[in-house]
Structure formats: structure tokens, C-alpha cells
Amino acid sequence: MPDRKAEAERILVCVSASPTSADVIRRASALSHALGAELIALYVENTDIRDEAQSRAVHDHLALAERYGARLTTIYGDDPATAIAQYARVSRITKIVLGKSPRRRSPFLTGKTLLSRLNELAPDVEIIIVPNRLKSDDRRFAFANILRGERLSLSNLIKTLFILAACTGAGFLFSGVGLAITNIVLIYILGVMGVALLTTGLGYSLLSSLLAVLIFNFFFTEPYYSLASSPDYLATFAVMFAAALLSGSLTSRIKAQSVLTANKAYQTEVLLSTSQLLQKAEDRDAILRVAQRQLSRLLEHSVLCYDLVNDELSSEPALLEIDRDGGFADVPLMREKDIAAWTVKNKKHAGRGTQMHPEAKCLYMAVCGEDRLWAVMGIRADNDPVIDEYRKNLMISILDECALALEKDHMTREKQRMEESARQEALRANLLRAISHDLRTPLTSISGNAAILLENPEQLGDSKRTALYESIYDDAIWLNGLVENLLTITRTENGTMKLNLQTELISDAVEEALRHLDRNASERRIVTEPSNEMLLVMMDAGLIVQVLINLINNAVKYTPEGAVITIGTSREEDKALVWVEDDGQGVPPGDEDRVFDMFYTGVKRSADSRRGIGLGLALCRSIVQAHGGEIRMKNIRPHGARFYFTLPLAEVKTYEQ
């Protein structure tokens, strides 16, 4: 039975720029494996000035921790002890692993060590110290370390001198009106704070503090215009310098913290907006474009995207270039594609900033779902010395959201495909069921009448034989029309119907349809109302004739003998309008749109129920829509139904000599 205590162990290893950090990570990894515990690598980022070498060291140590299986976390705070203790509490950390380095000696500060503060802030967490096996630690305190990484800027220097000059002018003004000298001291302290706000780096705060003391001594203490001063002012100078330096340092730190907070807020906003944009994306290409654009916004770098087709990289990547890094003009894409292919094969990061192909100009990361890869993103990173772990984690989050969106889109399309397949199967089943049921009666009638004619032809009178011939003929014509409708509706559903479009008179199609009506049409009065002008339509004449035959025969079927059926044509703006109207009972209210659904036959059917399986009107709608027209129906008063459809008119070209 597993040890529950071991299962609950969570080990936190603290990462820093110290050269001993790599050894601490290895020791913590060995401990986590021995205990079967989860390992978390924590880096506390603050506003201290740090050069590129230190940033690179932190990045390398975090990458080492990730290779050892640690989960990376970056938090922010100027007090590492408080930040570590707070994270340990909320994350239920059981052990904290720290490195022990030679004590830093500061000429000013003798406060408590990190270990002692952690013992006070997190007394219930076991703290493990890894001894320092290095001979020396080059991170000892030195005044030069305060200004490490800062560069001289002429504009910042001018700002510093201008502010101090303004403070001096204000000091002369205060002195002229007889104000106490302490007010002038406050002016210079305020000036140092202004320098910290308007310049970059702690060096200008230190310089302005020193100059403020010297200028104050030179202009406002006796003997005036001399750096020599009474010993009584030495304490004043010391307090003034300390207050100016402290206020400038705090102001500079607050300014840096606000910049850091603004950057993190922007990066978090990019991550939050990614989810909303991915939800609005309509297809796979749109999803990849959103992820590509969001990565570019987050990192301010150009981004390329290789889509995967049958687990192979697309021939050409989609490029999103920005001016900041020059785009991909000088990137050897053919050579870099091999690195992207390695990423697909191994499902690992590769390229710039990784152990695999670090000479590449781009960092390649896979868009990976649970069981497949969808794409590979390449971020141009050769101009960015370090992509910090926080941004890297945001990148991974964006790619994970992209993968989820792609999987959702894939599942949706698969569901639609399955539903379409099920609909097609249902259509086939309904067709077979309807055909097997409705063909039985006419086939039985044909075979029965033919048998009578074959067995007893002499005993039948002329009128009886004629009636049998007519019945066989009617059934054969009906079967032929049904087969034509079935063939056409099948081609329509499969998308294989091709229109033979030619410019034809719509009146010719009406006349042709009247020649192929059901024999029972002679028992109705059919009236035509042609248009006053010739209506030329670009149409497939055979299919439009089939539409008219179906509409007229439908009217014949659902009207009693002697009913009036009207076929009319007219112009309606840039379309030809064709209608078939009868004075029958119409359709039940609310079914006006359903009559064009497949297999709809209405509530009340004719006595000869074999005469309709609900394909004719559905076929009419498919043919008319294929021509770019619309078909509708409505009940008319006092009774009857009107079916009408439109077709685009053909353009008539005139030629002048």
C-alpha cells in the first residue's frame, strides 16, 4: 500500500542567478525522485537591476530544472523571503530546498538572512540547505554592483542637471524670502525623487543625491561658495544624503515596479483575449491565425506557422512579420524547416534558446493536442537574448488553448460529417421504404391487368380491354415519372447534378410541360396566363419542365374533377415569376413551408394513395435553388393553393450595325 505521506510531498527548489543554483536543482531533483514527490522550481523576480549575464544564468537554471522534471513558476516581489513563504503556504509545499552561499557582507546592512526569515515566516515547512561546494561566490557586495548594467545617457544626465539647477534656483528664492534652511533641504530631496522618476536606473539617483549635498554645501552653508563647511553641518549633510538616496531609491523601485506591473498586465490581457478570439474563429485556418497573431503580440516578434497535413509540414509556412525584428527576409526557411520537422517528430521545443539546434534564428514549439500534433509555431528569437519563463509559460498556454480550439473544431466537423452520413443513410432507408411500399400497388396492378389480358383476351369486350390498357399505361407512366424524380433527387443530394444552362423562353417550357401531364389532367380545366412580354431565362429546360410537370400533376392529384388549374408567367423586376394555382382545399395551416420537405405528403391524401411519396415538391425546390431562384407556396381565398417560383432573367445582348 503506497505511503500517503509520500504522495502528499511537494518540494520547492528556489532558483537564482547564483552559480550554486544548478547543484541545488540537482539535489532537489534527486530528493523528489527518492520521495516520489512533485518538484516545483520557483524564481522570485524583482525590480533589482540585473545585467544580461545574470538573466541568462536564471534562464539556464530554469531550463535545467525543467529538464529534471520540475514545474516552473515565476512570481514577483521585492522581498524574496515573504514571496517564497506565501507561495509555500498557498501551494501546500512540504519542503523548501535552498542553496547555501558565503555570507554577503554589506558595509551598511546587517539584517537577517533568507534562511532565518523563512524559518519565521513558514515554521511548518521543512527547509533543506544544500552546502556550497564552490570555492568562491562572485556575488559579494561591491559598490560597482549597484550600477551594474547601467549605461550613461546624455539625455538622463541633462535631466538630472536641469532638475538640480531648478532646485538651486528655488533654494535661492526660499533663502531670499528668509525661509529656514531645512526647507531648502526638502527641495533637494524632492528634486532627487524627480530625478528617479524621470530617469532610468539607480545610478542617477545616487549621482543626484551626491550632487545635491555638494550644491547645498556650496551655495547655502557658510562659508558660502566653498565646499568647506562647519563641522556642525556634517550631520546635516549625512542625513540629507541618506534621505535623498533612500527616497530616490524607493521612487526608482516604485517606478520599475509599475513598469513591470504594466508589462505583466498587458501580457495577461493577451492571454485572456486569446480565449475569446479562438471562440470566434470559424475554422482551422482562422484558429491558427489567431494563435499566430497573439504570440506576435505577446513577444513583439515575427511568427511563422507550419500547418500539419497528414502529419507532414505544409510546403510553405504562413508568415506574420513585424518591423521590430525585420521579419523573415534573412531567415533561411528551407534550412529551418528541418528543425520544425524535428519538433514534429519528437514533440519537443527546438531552435533558439533550447539544447537542440540553438544556432537557429527561431524558437519552434508544437501545437500539440492529447493524441496528435496540429501545427508548429516558429518565433523569431535571435534578437531577444532571453525569453523569460513567464512569457514562455504564457506562450505554452496560448498554444494549449489553440490545440483545444483545433480539437473542438475537428470534433465539430466530425460530428457534422457523421450527422450528414446519418442523414444520407436515413434518406436511403426512407427511399427504400417508400419505394418498396408505393411501388407494390402499381406493379401489382400492371401484372394483374397483363395477366387478365393474356389469359382471357377473347372473353373481354373492347371497352374492358381498353380500360385495362389505360390502367397499365397510367401505372407505367407514373412509375416512369417516379424513376425520373428518384434519379434527379439522388443527383441533387450527392451534388453530382450538372445544369445544362441555355437561354430559353419560359413559355416554351410551360407548353412542353402541358404535353406530358398525367392522364387525369384531362378531367380538370387547365388555363394558361402567359406574360405580355417574352421572358428569356438561363435555365436547364429539361429540369424546369420537370418542375412544372410535378407542380401541375400535384394540383391534379389534390383537386376534384372539374377543378380549375391556372399556369401563369410574369416579370418581377429582374426575375421571371411562374405560378401554378388551383381551387382545391389547399394545405393545412402551418404546413406552407413543410410541403417542400422530402417525404411530406400532407394530412389528407387522395384515394389512390400510391400516387405520392413526397419527392416531387422536394425535387422542385432543389432544382429551382440550383438555378438561383426561390420557390414558395401559399393558400388562397376562399380556397385553393398557389405554388410559385422565380428564375433569374437572362441578359439580352443587342447588336447594332
TALINMO-V884937 format. One record per residue. RES is the residue in one letter. PHI is phi as a letter, one per 30 degrees, with the letter a starting at -180 (999 if undefined). PSI is psi in whole degrees, -180 to 180 (* if undefined). Layout:
RES/PHI/PSI
RES/PHI/PSI
This chain:
M/999/129
P/d/152
D/d/116
R/d/-34
K/d/-40
A/d/-38
E/d/-28
A/c/-3
E/d/135
R/b/118
I/c/132
L/c/122
V/c/129
C/c/127
V/c/140
S/b/-174
A/d/-1
S/d/142
P/d/-17
T/d/-9
S/d/-35
A/d/-43
D/d/-37
V/d/-41
I/d/-42
R/d/-42
R/d/-42
A/d/-38
S/d/-44
A/d/-40
L/d/-42
S/d/-39
H/d/-40
A/d/-37
L/c/-8
G/i/35
A/c/161
E/d/136
L/c/129
I/b/126
A/c/121
L/c/131
Y/b/125
V/c/110
E/c/137
N/b/-171
T/c/9
D/d/143
I/d/131
R/b/136
D/d/177
E/d/-35
A/d/-42
Q/d/-41
S/d/-41
R/d/-39
A/d/-44
V/d/-45
H/d/-44
D/d/-40
H/d/-39
L/d/-40
A/d/-39
L/d/-44
A/d/-38
E/d/-38
R/d/-29
Y/d/6
G/j/12
A/d/150
R/c/124
L/d/140
T/b/136
T/b/129
I/b/170
Y/b/137
G/l/144
D/d/-14
D/c/98
P/e/-40
A/d/-47
T/d/-42
A/d/-44
I/d/-44
A/d/-42
Q/d/-44
Y/d/-39
A/d/-38
R/d/-50
V/d/-25
S/c/2
R/h/47
I/d/137
T/c/-26
K/b/140
I/c/128
V/c/123
L/b/156
G/c/147
K/c/118
S/c/162
P/e/140
R/d/129
R/d/135
R/c/122
S/c/138
P/d/-11
F/c/-37
L/c/135
T/b/38
G/d/-176
K/d/151
T/d/167
L/d/-40
L/d/-47
S/d/-37
R/d/-38
L/d/-37
N/d/-34
E/d/-42
L/d/-28
A/b/69
P/d/-20
D/c/4
V/c/132
E/d/129
I/c/125
I/c/126
I/c/125
V/c/120
P/d/151
N/d/118
R/c/3
L/d/150
K/d/-33
S/b/163
D/b/116
D/d/13
R/c/24
R/d/158
F/d/137
A/a/147
F/d/-31
A/d/-28
N/d/-26
I/d/-38
L/c/12
R/d/133
G/i/-8
E/d/148
R/b/146
L/d/129
S/b/124
L/d/-39
S/d/-42
N/d/-37
L/d/-41
I/d/-41
K/d/-43
T/d/-49
L/d/-37
F/d/-43
I/d/-42
L/d/-35
A/d/-40
A/d/-40
C/d/-39
T/d/-43
G/d/-44
A/d/-35
G/d/-42
F/d/-36
L/d/-46
F/d/-41
S/d/-36
G/d/-31
V/c/3
G/i/19
L/d/157
A/d/154
I/d/-23
T/d/-31
N/d/-35
I/d/-38
V/e/-44
L/d/-35
I/d/-44
Y/d/-37
I/d/-42
L/d/-39
G/d/-41
V/d/-39
M/d/-38
G/d/-39
V/d/-43
A/d/-35
L/d/-38
L/c/-8
T/c/173
T/c/124
G/j/157
L/d/-19
G/d/-37
Y/d/-31
S/d/-42
L/d/-44
L/d/-44
S/d/-34
S/d/-45
L/d/-45
L/d/-36
A/d/-42
V/d/-44
L/d/-43
I/d/-42
F/d/-43
N/d/-39
F/d/-40
F/c/-28
F/b/5
T/b/149
E/d/143
P/d/134
Y/d/154
Y/h/38
S/a/146
L/d/-11
A/d/141
S/b/166
S/d/144
P/e/-21
D/d/-26
Y/d/-8
L/d/-43
A/d/-39
T/d/-44
F/d/-42
A/d/-45
V/d/-41
M/d/-44
F/d/-44
A/d/-43
A/d/-42
A/d/-44
L/d/-42
L/d/-46
S/d/-40
G/d/-41
S/d/-44
L/d/-42
T/d/-43
S/d/-40
R/d/-42
I/d/-40
K/d/-46
A/d/-38
Q/d/-39
S/d/-39
V/d/-44
L/d/-43
T/d/-41
A/d/-41
N/d/-43
K/d/-36
A/d/-42
Y/d/-44
Q/d/-38
T/d/-38
E/d/-38
V/d/-44
L/d/-44
L/d/-40
S/d/-23
T/d/-45
S/d/-43
Q/d/-42
L/d/-37
L/d/-34
Q/d/-29
K/d/-16
A/d/137
E/c/-25
D/b/-177
R/d/-45
D/d/-41
A/d/-38
I/d/-45
L/d/-37
R/d/-39
V/d/-48
A/d/-41
Q/d/-44
R/d/-39
Q/d/-37
L/d/-40
S/d/-40
R/d/-42
L/d/-45
L/c/-15
E/h/45
H/b/159
S/d/147
V/b/135
L/c/158
C/b/123
Y/c/118
D/d/150
L/c/124
V/c/113
N/h/45
D/i/18
E/b/146
L/d/142
S/d/154
S/d/-40
E/b/137
P/d/155
A/d/126
L/c/135
L/b/104
E/c/145
I/b/162
D/d/-23
R/e/-40
D/c/9
G/i/4
G/i/-148
F/c/20
A/d/-38
D/c/19
V/c/123
P/d/88
L/d/-35
M/d/-41
R/d/-38
E/d/-22
K/d/-31
D/d/-35
I/d/-40
A/d/-38
A/d/-36
W/d/-39
T/d/-42
V/d/-44
K/d/-40
N/c/-9
K/h/41
K/b/159
H/d/149
A/a/163
G/j/-154
R/e/130
G/i/5
T/c/175
Q/d/-23
M/c/118
H/h/56
P/d/-13
E/d/-8
A/d/159
K/d/-16
C/b/152
L/c/123
Y/c/128
M/b/137
A/d/142
V/c/98
C/c/126
G/c/-162
E/d/-39
D/b/10
R/a/161
L/c/142
W/c/-36
A/a/173
V/b/127
M/c/135
G/c/120
I/c/122
R/d/115
A/b/12
D/d/-19
N/c/-3
D/c/109
P/e/-37
V/b/126
I/c/107
D/d/161
E/d/-30
Y/d/-49
R/d/-36
K/d/-40
N/d/-38
L/d/-39
M/e/-47
I/d/-38
S/d/-42
I/d/-43
L/d/-36
D/d/-42
E/d/-38
C/d/-44
A/d/-41
L/d/-42
A/d/-39
L/d/-41
E/d/-40
K/d/-43
D/d/-41
H/d/-44
M/d/-38
T/d/-44
R/d/-37
E/d/-39
K/d/-42
Q/d/-40
R/d/-42
M/d/-39
E/d/-39
E/d/-41
S/d/-41
A/d/-37
R/d/-40
Q/d/-41
E/d/-41
A/d/-38
L/d/-45
R/d/-43
A/d/-43
N/d/-39
L/d/-47
L/d/-43
R/d/-45
A/d/-42
I/d/-46
S/d/-33
H/d/-46
D/d/-17
L/d/-19
R/d/-43
T/d/-51
P/d/-36
L/d/-40
T/d/-40
S/d/-44
I/d/-48
S/d/-38
G/d/-46
N/d/-38
A/d/-38
A/d/-41
I/d/-43
L/d/-33
L/d/-35
E/d/-41
N/b/57
P/d/-34
E/d/-31
Q/d/-11
L/c/138
G/d/170
D/d/-42
S/d/-38
K/d/-43
R/d/-40
T/d/-40
A/d/-40
L/d/-41
Y/d/-42
E/d/-37
S/d/-44
I/d/-42
Y/d/-45
D/d/-44
D/d/-38
A/d/-43
I/d/-43
W/d/-44
L/d/-39
N/d/-43
G/d/-38
L/d/-44
V/d/-42
E/d/-45
N/d/-41
L/d/-44
L/d/-43
T/d/-44
I/d/-33
T/d/-44
R/d/-35
T/d/-45
E/d/-34
N/d/-6
G/i/19
T/c/3
M/d/125
K/c/131
L/d/132
N/c/83
L/d/130
Q/b/157
T/d/118
E/b/155
L/d/131
I/d/-27
S/d/-33
D/d/-38
A/d/-37
V/d/-45
E/d/-40
E/d/-39
A/d/-36
L/d/-19
R/d/-10
H/b/35
L/d/165
D/d/147
R/d/-28
N/d/-10
A/d/-24
S/d/-17
E/d/-1
R/c/160
R/c/113
I/c/125
V/c/139
T/c/141
E/b/82
P/d/159
S/d/155
N/d/-12
E/b/157
M/d/129
L/c/106
L/c/127
V/b/138
M/d/106
M/a/164
D/c/103
A/e/-41
G/d/-41
L/d/-38
I/d/-37
V/d/-40
Q/d/-39
V/d/-47
L/d/-41
I/d/-45
N/d/-43
L/d/-43
I/d/-45
N/d/-32
N/d/-40
A/d/-39
V/d/-43
K/d/-36
Y/c/20
T/b/151
P/d/169
E/d/142
G/i/-3
A/d/156
V/c/128
I/c/126
T/c/130
I/c/122
G/b/158
T/b/149
S/a/171
R/c/136
E/b/95
E/h/-117
D/c/24
K/b/156
A/c/130
L/c/128
V/b/134
W/b/153
V/b/120
E/b/140
D/b/169
D/c/37
G/d/-150
Q/d/-9
G/i/-163
V/c/156
P/e/141
P/e/137
G/j/-11
D/c/12
E/e/-36
D/d/-26
R/d/-20
V/d/-21
F/c/2
D/d/148
M/d/138
F/i/9
Y/d/128
T/b/6
G/i/168
V/d/-42
K/c/118
R/c/161
S/d/167
A/d/-36
D/d/81
S/d/-13
R/d/-9
R/d/21
G/a/125
I/c/13
G/i/31
L/c/-28
G/e/-52
L/d/-34
A/d/-40
L/d/-40
C/e/-45
R/d/-43
S/d/-42
I/d/-44
V/d/-43
Q/d/-34
A/d/-27
H/d/-1
G/i/18
G/c/-174
E/b/149
I/b/137
R/b/171
M/b/156
K/a/150
N/d/145
I/c/157
R/c/148
P/d/-22
H/a/160
G/k/176
A/b/149
R/b/117
F/c/131
Y/b/148
F/b/159
T/c/151
L/b/141
P/d/137
L/d/147
A/d/148
E/d/132
V/c/120
K/c/130
T/c/142
Y/b/126
E/c/140
Q/c/*
